[in-house]
Amino acid sequence: MNIYDLKFPSDADVTGEEAARFRQSSPAERLRAIRSALAAGAVLIARSPKREFIEAYRQRQEELGREAITRFVVRHAGTP
């Protein structure tokens, strides 16, 4: 077999297959998968040499999200 004959799926194909499997999962399985991904991310952040930067960035993004929601509510529903 020639190594150039190998065909790898595109990233879009792989992502589509994973999304289809996720949609076929039960709600409990979906929650487990989401929690697992979040836990893995937390471990990576905890072990990262850039942990302080990541935490500050995450916190700032949360603040920006809260500000955006507040602006949306004020614009569409009056005062919060």
Secondary structure, 3 states (H helix, E strand, C coil): CCHHHCCCCCHHHHHHHHHHHHHHCCHHHHHHHHHHHHHHHHHHHHHCCCHHHHHHHHHHHHHHHHHHHHHHHHHHHCCC
